[in-house]
Amino acid sequence: MQKIEKPSGDNRADTLYKEIFFRNGGLINETEQNILRRSSVAIAGVGGVGGLLAERLIRIGIGRIKNNRSRYFREK
């Protein structure tokens, strides 16, 4: 039986990310997945549609999501 050691530090985070998003491999290649991981997305309003969008972005592996609630936006 082969002993598997847990990676440490940043290598552990990389390994975990790859394990979580491994199933995206049929649609998104590794280079594209790395681009998604380094990407940031802003969503204005995280209600029905915005919440669904946030969930989808998380599932494909977007690195950072900034969301704003609509009550902070006012017409001038």
C-alpha positions, -999 to 999 in steps of 0.1 A, spaced: 0 0 0 14 34 -10 16 61 17 1 94 7 14 125 24 -6 156 29 8 186 11 16 216 32 12 254 27 3 268 -7 9 234 -23 -19 220 -1 -43 248 -13 -34 240 -49 -40 203 -44 -73 209 -27 -84 233 -55 -75 207 -81 -94 180 -63 -125 201 -59 -126 213 -96 -113 181 -112 -148 174 -127 -146 206 -147 -120 189 -169 -144 179 -196 -154 215 -203 -125 235 -190 -88 226 -195 -62 232 -167 -49 265 -182 -85 279 -183 -92 266 -148 -61 285 -135 -73 317 -152 -107 313 -135 -90 307 -102 -71 340 -105 -102 359 -117 -124 383 -98 -161 389 -105 -184 416 -91 -222 410 -88 -246 438 -81 -274 423 -62 -273 388 -48 -311 381 -47 -327 355 -69 -307 358 -101 -276 372 -85 -275 344 -60 -279 318 -87 -251 335 -106 -228 335 -75 -235 298 -70 -226 290 -106 -194 310 -104 -183 293 -72 -190 259 -88 -167 266 -118 -139 278 -96 -139 317 -97 -112 328 -73 -129 359 -58 -165 372 -58 -175 406 -46 -212 411 -41 -232 442 -33 -267 443 -20 -290 465 -41 -301 487 -12 -267 504 -14 -274 516 -50 -295 547 -53 -307 567 -83 -294 602 -86 
